[in-house]
């Protein structure tokens, strides 16, 4: 769960020089984006959550790559796709949160 752990996560991302980090089970409602971290060491989080604070996916993108994000596709609280342009190439980054522990019918529909 992301709530209350963002500072800890930011520290780890900066220390490891991570450019893009996918996360699951954010347990945030709705969708959106916002910056986390200190100036010069910031990450922008793009997220999609459920209606009842369950599930949820997101991606942290290092500030230096934020302008490369061309499109964000929020397919559900379990699937998020970022489309980025890097030099003359396109890159799609997906995060998918599996349905462990859910009813068989829901897994089949997914």
Secondary structure as a PSIPRED ss2 file (coil, helix, strand):
# PSIPRED VFORMAT (PSIPRED V4.0)

   1 X C   1.000  0.000  0.000
   2 X C   1.000  0.000  0.000
   3 X C   1.000  0.000  0.000
   4 X C   1.000  0.000  0.000
   5 X C   1.000  0.000  0.000
   6 X H   0.000  1.000  0.000
   7 X H   0.000  1.000  0.000
   8 X H   0.000  1.000  0.000
   9 X H   0.000  1.000  0.000
  10 X H   0.000  1.000  0.000
  11 X H   0.000  1.000  0.000
  12 X H   0.000  1.000  0.000
  13 X H   0.000  1.000  0.000
  14 X H   0.000  1.000  0.000
  15 X H   0.000  1.000  0.000
  16 X C   1.000  0.000  0.000
  17 X C   1.000  0.000  0.000
  18 X C   1.000  0.000  0.000
  19 X C   1.000  0.000  0.000
  20 X E   0.000  0.000  1.000
  21 X E   0.000  0.000  1.000
  22 X E   0.000  0.000  1.000
  23 X E   0.000  0.000  1.000
  24 X E   0.000  0.000  1.000
  25 X C   1.000  0.000  0.000
  26 X C   1.000  0.000  0.000
  27 X C   1.000  0.000  0.000
  28 X C   1.000  0.000  0.000
  29 X E   0.000  0.000  1.000
  30 X C   1.000  0.000  0.000
  31 X E   0.000  0.000  1.000
  32 X E   0.000  0.000  1.000
  33 X E   0.000  0.000  1.000
  34 X E   0.000  0.000  1.000
  35 X E   0.000  0.000  1.000
  36 X E   0.000  0.000  1.000
  37 X C   1.000  0.000  0.000
  38 X C   1.000  0.000  0.000
  39 X C   1.000  0.000  0.000
  40 X C   1.000  0.000  0.000
  41 X C   1.000  0.000  0.000
  42 X C   1.000  0.000  0.000
  43 X E   0.000  0.000  1.000
  44 X E   0.000  0.000  1.000
  45 X E   0.000  0.000  1.000
  46 X E   0.000  0.000  1.000
  47 X E   0.000  0.000  1.000
  48 X E   0.000  0.000  1.000
  49 X C   1.000  0.000  0.000
  50 X E   0.000  0.000  1.000
  51 X C   1.000  0.000  0.000
  52 X C   1.000  0.000  0.000
  53 X C   1.000  0.000  0.000
  54 X C   1.000  0.000  0.000
  55 X C   1.000  0.000  0.000
  56 X C   1.000  0.000  0.000
  57 X E   0.000  0.000  1.000
  58 X E   0.000  0.000  1.000
  59 X E   0.000  0.000  1.000
  60 X E   0.000  0.000  1.000
  61 X E   0.000  0.000  1.000
  62 X E   0.000  0.000  1.000
  63 X H   0.000  1.000  0.000
  64 X H   0.000  1.000  0.000
  65 X H   0.000  1.000  0.000
  66 X H   0.000  1.000  0.000
  67 X H   0.000  1.000  0.000
  68 X H   0.000  1.000  0.000
  69 X E   0.000  0.000  1.000
  70 X E   0.000  0.000  1.000
  71 X E   0.000  0.000  1.000
  72 X E   0.000  0.000  1.000
  73 X E   0.000  0.000  1.000
  74 X E   0.000  0.000  1.000
  75 X E   0.000  0.000  1.000
  76 X E   0.000  0.000  1.000
  77 X C   1.000  0.000  0.000
  78 X C   1.000  0.000  0.000
  79 X E   0.000  0.000  1.000
  80 X E   0.000  0.000  1.000
  81 X E   0.000  0.000  1.000
  82 X E   0.000  0.000  1.000
  83 X E   0.000  0.000  1.000
  84 X E   0.000  0.000  1.000
  85 X E   0.000  0.000  1.000
  86 X E   0.000  0.000  1.000
  87 X C   1.000  0.000  0.000
  88 X C   1.000  0.000  0.000
  89 X E   0.000  0.000  1.000
  90 X E   0.000  0.000  1.000
  91 X E   0.000  0.000  1.000
  92 X E   0.000  0.000  1.000
  93 X E   0.000  0.000  1.000
  94 X E   0.000  0.000  1.000
  95 X E   0.000  0.000  1.000
  96 X E   0.000  0.000  1.000
  97 X C   1.000  0.000  0.000
  98 X C   1.000  0.000  0.000
  99 X C   1.000  0.000  0.000
 100 X C   1.000  0.000  0.000
 101 X C   1.000  0.000  0.000
 102 X C   1.000  0.000  0.000
 103 X C   1.000  0.000  0.000
 104 X H   0.000  1.000  0.000
 105 X H   0.000  1.000  0.000
 106 X H   0.000  1.000  0.000
 107 X H   0.000  1.000  0.000
 108 X H   0.000  1.000  0.000
 109 X H   0.000  1.000  0.000
 110 X C   1.000  0.000  0.000
